[in-house]
Amino acid sequence: MTEQPCIERLGDLLCTVGESPVWHPGDQALYGTDIPARRLWRYTPADGQICQWQMPEMAGCIAMSATGWLAAMETGLYALPALTPDQPKPQATPLTTVDHAAPNMRFNDGRCDRQGRFWAGTMVQDMSLASDAGRLYRYADRKLTIPLAAPFIVPNGMAFSPDGGKMYLSDSHPDRQRVWVFDYDRDVGVPHHGRVFIERLPAGRPDGAAVDQDGGYWICGNDAGMLYRYTPDGRLDRSLALPVAKPAMCAFGGARLDTLFITSIRPPHAAKDALDGALFAFIPGPCGLEESAHIG
């Protein structure tokens, strides 16, 4: 049965592709990226304020770090300082470049594991090509490696179980639409024994995801305006209707980590007063887990 939760729109943010929401506990604010606009943004619940920063490249995903932020962009990984409103164009310091497997690629979904290793996938931007040149990278000890050799079209849906022993990953391209779960070696940061976790969502393509403190896997059903929760054993537990067709990614946040934030995509044909591209939030019941910061 589909639920109709009480979902609140937050602020007046409208993203072309709103992605990678990350709750920063120190700032008590939600950060994220608008990929095609080459912008990072911040929403502060206390006053409803939205700040935005211009980036030199498209940033597919971000993660907290000891000195500010880590951003996976088009050509590689960059370090950013702590973002403040008086720095509309913060300095992006290159950490490592990436030799893409095909032209016109960028980073897409990513996050840190529970130990602070940064994982991020790449994709060919023209999805109509259905190119499996996508790769999944791990950045740790200042090295960028590919511990999981399987090719992807659009790697997505990355999340880690509360104890860090499971890693979730999807391929959201229409030709794949599958979610896997891997056993994850926490000591060395390597996934293994991958198997299908969700063969196909009830409706929509699997997009960004988050895990709650009970191990529930929340995933956006892109193109269907849905959000789903699956139990750790792969059972569909909840189906929630959203006020936009293309939810992109969800993340837990708030002072008690009891709020689930949801970003969305605004298609070119969206009506002027449509909510597509907006930021939303609701109280799902289970609380989330604090996101790990990149350890360097």
C-alpha positions as protocol buffer text, in pm:
chain_id: "A"
residue {
  index: 1
  type: MET
  ca { x: 0 y: 0 z: 0 }
}
residue {
  index: 2
  type: THR
  ca { x: 134 y: 342 z: -97 }
}
residue {
  index: 3
  type: GLU
  ca { x: 162 y: 595 z: 185 }
}
residue {
  index: 4
  type: GLN
  ca { x: 94 y: 967 z: 146 }
}
residue {
  index: 5
  type: PRO
  ca { x: 336 y: 1116 z: 400 }
}
residue {
  index: 6
  type: CYS
  ca { x: 326 y: 1474 z: 521 }
}
residue {
  index: 7
  type: ILE
  ca { x: 608 y: 1610 z: 308 }
}
residue {
  index: 8
  type: GLU
  ca { x: 730 y: 1968 z: 347 }
}
residue {
  index: 9
  type: ARG
  ca { x: 900 y: 2169 z: 79 }
}
residue {
  index: 10
  type: LEU
  ca { x: 1206 y: 2349 z: 215 }
}
residue {
  index: 11
  type: GLY
  ca { x: 1289 y: 2700 z: 97 }
}
residue {
  index: 12
  type: ASP
  ca { x: 1271 y: 2810 z: -266 }
}
residue {
  index: 13
  type: LEU
  ca { x: 1561 y: 2601 z: -397 }
}
residue {
  index: 14
  type: LEU
  ca { x: 1508 y: 2465 z: -750 }
}
residue {
  index: 15
  type: CYS
  ca { x: 1785 y: 2244 z: -884 }
}
residue {
  index: 16
  type: THR
  ca { x: 1827 y: 2113 z: -1235 }
}
residue {
  index: 17
  type: VAL
  ca { x: 1968 y: 1794 z: -1083 }
}
residue {
  index: 18
  type: GLY
  ca { x: 1968 y: 1812 z: -704 }
}
residue {
  index: 19
  type: GLU
  ca { x: 2207 y: 1549 z: -569 }
}
residue {
  index: 20
  type: SER
  ca { x: 2430 y: 1431 z: -285 }
}
residue {
  index: 21
  type: PRO
  ca { x: 2255 y: 1580 z: 20 }
}
residue {
  index: 22
  type: VAL
  ca { x: 2485 y: 1557 z: 325 }
}
residue {
  index: 23
  type: TRP
  ca { x: 2390 y: 1666 z: 676 }
}
residue {
  index: 24
  type: HIS
  ca { x: 2671 y: 1854 z: 851 }
}
residue {
  index: 25
  type: PRO
  ca { x: 2622 y: 1812 z: 1229 }
}
residue {
  index: 26
  type: GLY
  ca { x: 2861 y: 2094 z: 1318 }
}
residue {
  index: 27
  type: ASP
  ca { x: 2682 y: 2345 z: 1096 }
}
residue {
  index: 28
  type: GLN
  ca { x: 2337 y: 2194 z: 1161 }
}
residue {
  index: 29
  type: ALA
  ca { x: 2276 y: 2235 z: 788 }
}
residue {
  index: 30
  type: LEU
  ca { x: 2216 y: 2026 z: 479 }
}
residue {
  index: 31
  type: TYR
  ca { x: 2461 y: 2060 z: 189 }
}
residue {
  index: 32
  type: GLY
  ca { x: 2417 y: 1931 z: -166 }
}
residue {
  index: 33
  type: THR
  ca { x: 2498 y: 1983 z: -531 }
}
residue {
  index: 34
  type: ASP
  ca { x: 2314 y: 2095 z: -843 }
}
residue {
  index: 35
  type: ILE
  ca { x: 2517 y: 1904 z: -1098 }
}
residue {
  index: 36
  type: PRO
  ca { x: 2457 y: 2079 z: -1434 }
}
residue {
  index: 37
  type: ALA
  ca { x: 2451 y: 2422 z: -1270 }
}
residue {
  index: 38
  type: ARG
  ca { x: 2798 y: 2362 z: -1123 }
}
residue {
  index: 39
  type: ARG
  ca { x: 2674 y: 2478 z: -784 }
}
residue {
  index: 40
  type: LEU
  ca { x: 2689 y: 2361 z: -426 }
}
residue {
  index: 41
  type: TRP
  ca { x: 2413 y: 2468 z: -191 }
}
residue {
  index: 42
  type: ARG
  ca { x: 2332 y: 2472 z: 180 }
}
residue {
  index: 43
  type: TYR
  ca { x: 1997 y: 2472 z: 356 }
}
residue {
  index: 44
  type: THR
  ca { x: 1985 y: 2575 z: 723 }
}
residue {
  index: 45
  type: PRO
  ca { x: 1664 y: 2456 z: 896 }
}
residue {
  index: 46
  type: ALA
  ca { x: 1698 y: 2704 z: 1185 }
}
residue {
  index: 47
  type: ASP
  ca { x: 1633 y: 3005 z: 962 }
}
residue {
  index: 48
  type: GLY
  ca { x: 1533 y: 2852 z: 628 }
}
residue {
  index: 49
  type: GLN
  ca { x: 1829 y: 3022 z: 459 }
}
residue {
  index: 50
  type: ILE
  ca { x: 1976 y: 2885 z: 136 }
}
residue {
  index: 51
  type: CYS
  ca { x: 2333 y: 2969 z: 30 }
}
residue {
  index: 52
  type: GLN
  ca { x: 2492 y: 2871 z: -301 }
}
residue {
  index: 53
  type: TRP
  ca { x: 2851 y: 2849 z: -427 }
}
residue {
  index: 54
  type: GLN
  ca { x: 2979 y: 2829 z: -783 }
}
residue {
  index: 55
  type: MET
  ca { x: 3212 y: 2542 z: -874 }
}
residue {
  index: 56
  type: PRO
  ca { x: 3466 y: 2523 z: -1160 }
}
residue {
  index: 57
  type: GLU
  ca { x: 3318 y: 2189 z: -1277 }
}
residue {
  index: 58
  type: MET
  ca { x: 3008 y: 1978 z: -1225 }
}
residue {
  index: 59
  type: ALA
  ca { x: 3021 y: 1807 z: -886 }
}
residue {
  index: 60
  type: GLY
  ca { x: 2845 y: 1472 z: -880 }
}
residue {
  index: 61
  type: CYS
  ca { x: 2884 y: 1413 z: -508 }
}
residue {
  index: 62
  type: ILE
  ca { x: 3043 y: 1559 z: -196 }
}
residue {
  index: 63
  type: ALA
  ca { x: 3162 y: 1438 z: 143 }
}
residue {
  index: 64
  type: MET
  ca { x: 3272 y: 1611 z: 461 }
}
residue {
  index: 65
  type: SER
  ca { x: 3643 y: 1623 z: 541 }
}
residue {
  index: 66
  type: ALA
  ca { x: 3857 y: 1741 z: 833 }
}
residue {
  index: 67
  type: THR
  ca { x: 3921 y: 2076 z: 665 }
}
residue {
  index: 68
  type: GLY
  ca { x: 3600 y: 2129 z: 469 }
}
residue {
  index: 69
  type: TRP
  ca { x: 3472 y: 1917 z: 182 }
}
residue {
  index: 70
  type: LEU
  ca { x: 3573 y: 1661 z: -75 }
}
residue {
  index: 71
  type: ALA
  ca { x: 3404 y: 1696 z: -415 }
}
residue {
  index: 72
  type: ALA
  ca { x: 3403 y: 1446 z: -703 }
}
residue {
  index: 73
  type: MET
  ca { x: 3379 y: 1654 z: -1020 }
}
residue {
  index: 74
  type: GLU
  ca { x: 3433 y: 1597 z: -1392 }
}
residue {
  index: 75
  type: THR
  ca { x: 3809 y: 1557 z: -1403 }
}
residue {
  index: 76
  type: GLY
  ca { x: 3883 y: 1422 z: -1058 }
}
residue {
  index: 77
  type: LEU
  ca { x: 3858 y: 1482 z: -685 }
}
residue {
  index: 78
  type: TYR
  ca { x: 3896 y: 1825 z: -529 }
}
residue {
  index: 79
  type: ALA
  ca { x: 3935 y: 1959 z: -176 }
}
residue {
  index: 80
  type: LEU
  ca { x: 3716 y: 2252 z: -76 }
}
residue {
  index: 81
  type: PRO
  ca { x: 3747 y: 2469 z: 233 }
}
residue {
  index: 82
  type: ALA
  ca { x: 3467 y: 2510 z: 485 }
}
residue {
  index: 83
  type: LEU
  ca { x: 3196 y: 2690 z: 286 }
}
residue {
  index: 84
  type: THR
  ca { x: 3091 y: 3035 z: 404 }
}
residue {
  index: 85
  type: PRO
  ca { x: 2846 y: 3282 z: 245 }
}
residue {
  index: 86
  type: ASP
  ca { x: 3119 y: 3539 z: 185 }
}
residue {
  index: 87
  type: GLN
  ca { x: 3301 y: 3302 z: -53 }
}
residue {
  index: 88
  type: PRO
  ca { x: 3072 y: 3264 z: -358 }
}
residue {
  index: 89
  type: LYS
  ca { x: 3355 y: 3090 z: -549 }
}
residue {
  index: 90
  type: PRO
  ca { x: 3563 y: 2891 z: -298 }
}
residue {
  index: 91
  type: GLN
  ca { x: 3903 y: 2765 z: -403 }
}
residue {
  index: 92
  type: ALA
  ca { x: 3891 y: 2406 z: -532 }
}
residue {
  index: 93
  type: THR
  ca { x: 4225 y: 2232 z: -482 }
}
residue {
  index: 94
  type: PRO
  ca { x: 4285 y: 1926 z: -705 }
}
residue {
  index: 95
  type: LEU
  ca { x: 4369 y: 1608 z: -515 }
}
residue {
  index: 96
  type: THR
  ca { x: 4380 y: 1355 z: -796 }
}
residue {
  index: 97
  type: THR
  ca { x: 4273 y: 1333 z: -1158 }
}
residue {
  index: 98
  type: VAL
  ca { x: 4093 y: 1040 z: -1317 }
}
residue {
  index: 99
  type: ASP
  ca { x: 4155 y: 880 z: -1655 }
}
residue {
  index: 100
  type: HIS
  ca { x: 3800 y: 817 z: -1771 }
}
residue {
  index: 101
  type: ALA
  ca { x: 3726 y: 510 z: -1979 }
}
residue {
  index: 102
  type: ALA
  ca { x: 3536 y: 712 z: -2241 }
}
residue {
  index: 103
  type: PRO
  ca { x: 3480 y: 1076 z: -2347 }
}
residue {
  index: 104
  type: ASN
  ca { x: 3226 y: 1306 z: -2183 }
}
residue {
  index: 105
  type: MET
  ca { x: 3222 y: 1141 z: -1841 }
}
residue {
  index: 106
  type: ARG
  ca { x: 3182 y: 1274 z: -1487 }
}
residue {
  index: 107
  type: PHE
  ca { x: 3145 y: 1149 z: -1134 }
}
residue {
  index: 108
  type: ASN
  ca { x: 2796 y: 1067 z: -1013 }
}
residue {
  index: 109
  type: ASP
  ca { x: 2677 y: 919 z: -682 }
}
residue {
  index: 110
  type: GLY
  ca { x: 2913 y: 863 z: -390 }
}
residue {
  index: 111
  type: ARG
  ca { x: 2974 y: 876 z: -15 }
}
residue {
  index: 112
  type: CYS
  ca { x: 3215 y: 765 z: 257 }
}
residue {
  index: 113
  type: ASP
  ca { x: 3210 y: 424 z: 418 }
}
residue {
  index: 114
  type: ARG
  ca { x: 3188 y: 403 z: 798 }
}
residue {
  index: 115
  type: GLN
  ca { x: 3568 y: 422 z: 820 }
}
residue {
  index: 116
  type: GLY
  ca { x: 3593 y: 741 z: 613 }
}
residue {
  index: 117
  type: ARG
  ca { x: 3702 y: 599 z: 278 }
}
residue {
  index: 118
  type: PHE
  ca { x: 3540 y: 789 z: -9 }
}
residue {
  index: 119
  type: TRP
  ca { x: 3360 y: 592 z: -281 }
}
residue {
  index: 120
  type: ALA
  ca { x: 3224 y: 747 z: -602 }
}
residue {
  index: 121
  type: GLY
  ca { x: 3110 y: 618 z: -939 }
}
residue {
  index: 122
  type: THR
  ca { x: 3150 y: 764 z: -1288 }
}
residue {
  index: 123
  type: MET
  ca { x: 2915 y: 769 z: -1586 }
}
residue {
  index: 124
  type: VAL
  ca { x: 2897 y: 877 z: -1949 }
}
residue {
  index: 125
  type: GLN
  ca { x: 2678 y: 1187 z: -1944 }
}
residue {
  index: 126
  type: ASP
  ca { x: 2480 y: 1089 z: -2256 }
}
residue {
  index: 127
  type: MET
  ca { x: 2266 y: 814 z: -2105 }
}
residue {
  index: 128
  type: SER
  ca { x: 2116 y: 732 z: -2446 }
}
residue {
  index: 129
  type: LEU
  ca { x: 2448 y: 567 z: -2535 }
}
residue {
  index: 130
  type: ALA
  ca { x: 2400 y: 309 z: -2255 }
}
residue {
  index: 131
  type: SER
  ca { x: 2778 y: 295 z: -2226 }
}
residue {
  index: 132
  type: ASP
  ca { x: 2915 y: 63 z: -1958 }
}
residue {
  index: 133
  type: ALA
  ca { x: 3227 y: 278 z: -1922 }
}
residue {
  index: 134
  type: GLY
  ca { x: 3118 y: 370 z: -1567 }
}
residue {
  index: 135
  type: ARG
  ca { x: 3357 y: 271 z: -1291 }
}
residue {
  index: 136
  type: LEU
  ca { x: 3344 y: 266 z: -912 }
}
residue {
  index: 137
  type: TYR
  ca { x: 3640 y: 434 z: -741 }
}
residue {
  index: 138
  type: ARG
  ca { x: 3766 y: 437 z: -385 }
}
residue {
  index: 139
  type: TYR
  ca { x: 3978 y: 724 z: -256 }
}
residue {
  index: 140
  type: ALA
  ca { x: 4181 y: 639 z: 54 }
}
residue {
  index: 141
  type: ASP
  ca { x: 4534 y: 711 z: 171 }
}
residue {
  index: 142
  type: ARG
  ca { x: 4550 y: 973 z: -106 }
}
residue {
  index: 143
  type: LYS
  ca { x: 4515 y: 704 z: -371 }
}
residue {
  index: 144
  type: LEU
  ca { x: 4234 y: 654 z: -622 }
}
residue {
  index: 145
  type: THR
  ca { x: 4175 y: 286 z: -700 }
}
residue {
  index: 146
  type: ILE
  ca { x: 3912 y: 58 z: -855 }
}
residue {
  index: 147
  type: PRO
  ca { x: 3865 y: -231 z: -609 }
}
residue {
  index: 148
  type: LEU
  ca { x: 3543 y: -345 z: -782 }
}
residue {
  index: 149
  type: ALA
  ca { x: 3614 y: -412 z: -1148 }
}
residue {
  index: 150
  type: ALA
  ca { x: 3256 y: -464 z: -1270 }
}
residue {
  index: 151
  type: PRO
  ca { x: 3150 y: -214 z: -1540 }
}
residue {
  index: 152
  type: PHE
  ca { x: 2851 y: 10 z: -1476 }
}
residue {
  index: 153
  type: ILE
  ca { x: 2636 y: 240 z: -1686 }
}
residue {
  index: 154
  type: VAL
  ca { x: 2513 y: 473 z: -1409 }
}
residue {
  index: 155
  type: PRO
  ca { x: 2641 y: 364 z: -1065 }
}
residue {
  index: 156
  type: ASN
  ca { x: 2407 y: 491 z: -797 }
}
residue {
  index: 157
  type: GLY
  ca { x: 2227 y: 412 z: -473 }
}
residue {
  index: 158
  type: MET
  ca { x: 2542 y: 377 z: -264 }
}
residue {
  index: 159
  type: ALA
  ca { x: 2496 y: 319 z: 109 }
}
residue {
  index: 160
  type: PHE
  ca { x: 2652 y: 126 z: 396 }
}
residue {
  index: 161
  type: SER
  ca { x: 2483 y: -76 z: 670 }
}
residue {
  index: 162
  type: PRO
  ca { x: 2495 y: 63 z: 1025 }
}
residue {
  index: 163
  type: ASP
  ca { x: 2786 y: -165 z: 1121 }
}
residue {
  index: 164
  type: GLY
  ca { x: 2964 y: -98 z: 792 }
}
residue {
  index: 165
  type: GLY
  ca { x: 2966 y: -466 z: 698 }
}
residue {
  index: 166
  type: LYS
  ca { x: 2736 y: -431 z: 397 }
}
residue {
  index: 167
  type: MET
  ca { x: 2765 y: -205 z: 94 }
}
residue {
  index: 168
  type: TYR
  ca { x: 2467 y: -126 z: -130 }
}
residue {
  index: 169
  type: LEU
  ca { x: 2502 y: -19 z: -491 }
}
residue {
  index: 170
  type: SER
  ca { x: 2269 y: 18 z: -787 }
}
residue {
  index: 171
  type: ASP
  ca { x: 2284 y: 87 z: -1159 }
}
residue {
  index: 172
  type: SER
  ca { x: 2003 y: 330 z: -1235 }
}
residue {
  index: 173
  type: HIS
  ca { x: 2021 y: 315 z: -1615 }
}
residue {
  index: 174
  type: PRO
  ca { x: 1694 y: 196 z: -1778 }
}
residue {
  index: 175
  type: ASP
  ca { x: 1880 y: -106 z: -1918 }
}
residue {
  index: 176
  type: ARG
  ca { x: 1991 y: -219 z: -1569 }
}
residue {
  index: 177
  type: GLN
  ca { x: 1765 y: -92 z: -1285 }
}
residue {
  index: 178
  type: ARG
  ca { x: 1911 y: -331 z: -1031 }
}
residue {
  index: 179
  type: VAL
  ca { x: 2040 y: -298 z: -674 }
}
residue {
  index: 180
  type: TRP
  ca { x: 2316 y: -517 z: -531 }
}
residue {
  index: 181
  type: VAL
  ca { x: 2444 y: -575 z: -181 }
}
residue {
  index: 182
  type: PHE
  ca { x: 2804 y: -673 z: -105 }
}
residue {
  index: 183
  type: ASP
  ca { x: 2976 y: -803 z: 204 }
}
residue {
  index: 184
  type: TYR
  ca { x: 3221 y: -528 z: 293 }
}
residue {
  index: 185
  type: ASP
  ca { x: 3561 y: -584 z: 449 }
}
residue {
  index: 186
  type: ARG
  ca { x: 3582 y: -295 z: 693 }
}
residue {
  index: 187
  type: ASP
  ca { x: 3952 y: -343 z: 760 }
}
residue {
  index: 188
  type: VAL
  ca { x: 4072 y: -299 z: 401 }
}
residue {
  index: 189
  type: GLY
  ca { x: 3766 y: -136 z: 239 }
}
residue {
  index: 190
  type: VAL
  ca { x: 3689 y: -398 z: -26 }
}
residue {
  index: 191
  type: PRO
  ca { x: 3341 y: -524 z: -126 }
}
residue {
  index: 192
  type: HIS
  ca { x: 3300 y: -891 z: -214 }
}
residue {
  index: 193
  type: HIS
  ca { x: 3032 y: -1159 z: -256 }
}
residue {
  index: 194
  type: GLY
  ca { x: 2797 y: -930 z: -447 }
}
residue {
  index: 195
  type: ARG
  ca { x: 2441 y: -1049 z: -502 }
}
residue {
  index: 196
  type: VAL
  ca { x: 2112 y: -900 z: -619 }
}
residue {
  index: 197
  type: PHE
  ca { x: 1931 y: -715 z: -340 }
}
residue {
  index: 198
  type: ILE
  ca { x: 1647 y: -565 z: -548 }
}
residue {
  index: 199
  type: GLU
  ca { x: 1584 y: -709 z: -893 }
}
residue {
  index: 200
  type: ARG
  ca { x: 1362 y: -415 z: -989 }
}
residue {
  index: 201
  type: LEU
  ca { x: 1169 y: -149 z: -800 }
}
residue {
  index: 202
  type: PRO
  ca { x: 788 y: -168 z: -810 }
}
residue {
  index: 203
  type: ALA
  ca { x: 795 y: 152 z: -1018 }
}
residue {
  index: 204
  type: GLY
  ca { x: 1071 y: 388 z: -1125 }
}
residue {
  index: 205
  type: ARG
  ca { x: 1446 y: 352 z: -1158 }
}
residue {
  index: 206
  type: PRO
  ca { x: 1670 y: 315 z: -850 }
}
residue {
  index: 207
  type: ASP
  ca { x: 1846 y: 642 z: -775 }
}
residue {
  index: 208
  type: GLY
  ca { x: 2009 y: 780 z: -458 }
}
residue {
  index: 209
  type: ALA
  ca { x: 1970 y: 603 z: -125 }
}
residue {
  index: 210
  type: ALA
  ca { x: 2029 y: 615 z: 250 }
}
residue {
  index: 211
  type: VAL
  ca { x: 2029 y: 368 z: 539 }
}
residue {
  index: 212
  type: ASP
  ca { x: 1853 y: 421 z: 873 }
}
residue {
  index: 213
  type: GLN
  ca { x: 1973 y: 311 z: 1217 }
}
residue {
  index: 214
  type: ASP
  ca { x: 1771 y: -12 z: 1190 }
}
residue {
  index: 215
  type: GLY
  ca { x: 1943 y: -105 z: 864 }
}
residue {
  index: 216
  type: GLY
  ca { x: 1650 y: -8 z: 643 }
}
residue {
  index: 217
  type: TYR
  ca { x: 1754 y: 88 z: 290 }
}
residue {
  index: 218
  type: TRP
  ca { x: 1566 y: 391 z: 156 }
}
residue {
  index: 219
  type: ILE
  ca { x: 1587 y: 446 z: -221 }
}
residue {
  index: 220
  type: CYS
  ca { x: 1435 y: 700 z: -459 }
}
residue {
  index: 221
  type: GLY
  ca { x: 1220 y: 568 z: -742 }
}
residue {
  index: 222
  type: ASN
  ca { x: 1317 y: 809 z: -1019 }
}
residue {
  index: 223
  type: ASP
  ca { x: 1056 y: 866 z: -1292 }
}
residue {
  index: 224
  type: ALA
  ca { x: 784 y: 728 z: -1066 }
}
residue {
  index: 225
  type: GLY
  ca { x: 772 y: 988 z: -787 }
}
residue {
  index: 226
  type: MET
  ca { x: 826 y: 722 z: -522 }
}
residue {
  index: 227
  type: LEU
  ca { x: 1043 y: 652 z: -220 }
}
residue {
  index: 228
  type: TYR
  ca { x: 1086 y: 295 z: -96 }
}
residue {
  index: 229
  type: ARG
  ca { x: 1220 y: 136 z: 220 }
}
residue {
  index: 230
  type: TYR
  ca { x: 1358 y: -218 z: 213 }
}
residue {
  index: 231
  type: THR
  ca { x: 1447 y: -425 z: 518 }
}
residue {
  index: 232
  type: PRO
  ca { x: 1802 y: -565 z: 546 }
}
residue {
  index: 233
  type: ASP
  ca { x: 1678 y: -901 z: 415 }
}
residue {
  index: 234
  type: GLY
  ca { x: 1548 y: -739 z: 95 }
}
residue {
  index: 235
  type: ARG
  ca { x: 1178 y: -718 z: 178 }
}
residue {
  index: 236
  type: LEU
  ca { x: 983 y: -413 z: 56 }
}
residue {
  index: 237
  type: ASP
  ca { x: 864 y: -248 z: 376 }
}
residue {
  index: 238
  type: ARG
  ca { x: 719 y: 91 z: 273 }
}
residue {
  index: 239
  type: SER
  ca { x: 618 y: 274 z: -47 }
}
residue {
  index: 240
  type: LEU
  ca { x: 572 y: 651 z: -27 }
}
residue {
  index: 241
  type: ALA
  ca { x: 438 y: 885 z: -294 }
}
residue {
  index: 242
  type: LEU
  ca { x: 627 y: 1211 z: -349 }
}
residue {
  index: 243
  type: PRO
  ca { x: 510 y: 1540 z: -504 }
}
residue {
  index: 244
  type: VAL
  ca { x: 766 y: 1521 z: -789 }
}
residue {
  index: 245
  type: ALA
  ca { x: 826 y: 1265 z: -1063 }
}
residue {
  index: 246
  type: LYS
  ca { x: 1204 y: 1247 z: -1033 }
}
residue {
  index: 247
  type: PRO
  ca { x: 1331 y: 1222 z: -675 }
}
residue {
  index: 248
  type: ALA
  ca { x: 1710 y: 1196 z: -690 }
}
residue {
  index: 249
  type: MET
  ca { x: 1859 y: 1119 z: -349 }
}
residue {
  index: 250
  type: CYS
  ca { x: 1768 y: 1107 z: 19 }
}
residue {
  index: 251
  type: ALA
  ca { x: 1969 y: 1167 z: 336 }
}
residue {
  index: 252
  type: PHE
  ca { x: 1899 y: 1171 z: 707 }
}
residue {
  index: 253
  type: GLY
  ca { x: 1963 y: 1485 z: 905 }
}
residue {
  index: 254
  type: GLY
  ca { x: 1831 y: 1725 z: 1163 }
}
residue {
  index: 255
  type: ALA
  ca { x: 1946 y: 1766 z: 1523 }
}
residue {
  index: 256
  type: ARG
  ca { x: 1822 y: 1416 z: 1611 }
}
residue {
  index: 257
  type: LEU
  ca { x: 1881 y: 1265 z: 1264 }
}
residue {
  index: 258
  type: ASP
  ca { x: 1507 y: 1201 z: 1252 }
}
residue {
  index: 259
  type: THR
  ca { x: 1440 y: 1391 z: 927 }
}
residue {
  index: 260
  type: LEU
  ca { x: 1472 y: 1243 z: 580 }
}
residue {
  index: 261
  type: PHE
  ca { x: 1566 y: 1504 z: 320 }
}
residue {
  index: 262
  type: ILE
  ca { x: 1495 y: 1438 z: -48 }
}
residue {
  index: 263
  type: THR
  ca { x: 1641 y: 1618 z: -349 }
}
residue {
  index: 264
  type: SER
  ca { x: 1486 y: 1612 z: -695 }
}
residue {
  index: 265
  type: ILE
  ca { x: 1541 y: 1677 z: -1064 }
}
residue {
  index: 266
  type: ARG
  ca { x: 1373 y: 1946 z: -1273 }
}
residue {
  index: 267
  type: PRO
  ca { x: 1313 y: 1828 z: -1635 }
}
residue {
  index: 268
  type: PRO
  ca { x: 1338 y: 2089 z: -1915 }
}
residue {
  index: 269
  type: HIS
  ca { x: 964 y: 2065 z: -1981 }
}
residue {
  index: 270
  type: ALA
  ca { x: 858 y: 2129 z: -1619 }
}
residue {
  index: 271
  type: ALA
  ca { x: 579 y: 2382 z: -1572 }
}
residue {
  index: 272
  type: LYS
  ca { x: 677 y: 2716 z: -1422 }
}
residue {
  index: 273
  type: ASP
  ca { x: 497 y: 2646 z: -1094 }
}
residue {
  index: 274
  type: ALA
  ca { x: 600 y: 2279 z: -1073 }
}
residue {
  index: 275
  type: LEU
  ca { x: 785 y: 2158 z: -765 }
}
residue {
  index: 276
  type: ASP
  ca { x: 1032 y: 1951 z: -967 }
}
residue {
  index: 277
  type: GLY
  ca { x: 1387 y: 2032 z: -854 }
}
residue {
  index: 278
  type: ALA
  ca { x: 1281 y: 2137 z: -504 }
}
residue {
  index: 279
  type: LEU
  ca { x: 1411 y: 2009 z: -170 }
}
residue {
  index: 280
  type: PHE
  ca { x: 1174 y: 1819 z: 59 }
}
residue {
  index: 281
  type: ALA
  ca { x: 1170 y: 1667 z: 408 }
}
residue {
  index: 282
  type: PHE
  ca { x: 952 y: 1449 z: 627 }
}
residue {
  index: 283
  type: ILE
  ca { x: 974 y: 1249 z: 951 }
}
residue {
  index: 284
  type: PRO
  ca { x: 987 y: 881 z: 853 }
}
residue {
  index: 285
  type: GLY
  ca { x: 992 y: 719 z: 1199 }
}
residue {
  index: 286
  type: PRO
  ca { x: 1332 y: 550 z: 1219 }
}
residue {
  index: 287
  type: CYS
  ca { x: 1627 y: 782 z: 1261 }
}
residue {
  index: 288
  type: GLY
  ca { x: 1936 y: 786 z: 1046 }
}
residue {
  index: 289
  type: LEU
  ca { x: 2309 y: 767 z: 1105 }
}
residue {
  index: 290
  type: GLU
  ca { x: 2562 y: 1045 z: 1097 }
}
residue {
  index: 291
  type: GLU
  ca { x: 2756 y: 1050 z: 770 }
}
residue {
  index: 292
  type: SER
  ca { x: 3126 y: 971 z: 799 }
}
residue {
  index: 293
  type: ALA
  ca { x: 3380 y: 1235 z: 705 }
}
residue {
  index: 294
  type: HIS
  ca { x: 3662 y: 1154 z: 466 }
}
residue {
  index: 295
  type: ILE
  ca { x: 3973 y: 1066 z: 664 }
}
residue {
  index: 296
  type: GLY
  ca { x: 4226 y: 1159 z: 396 }
}
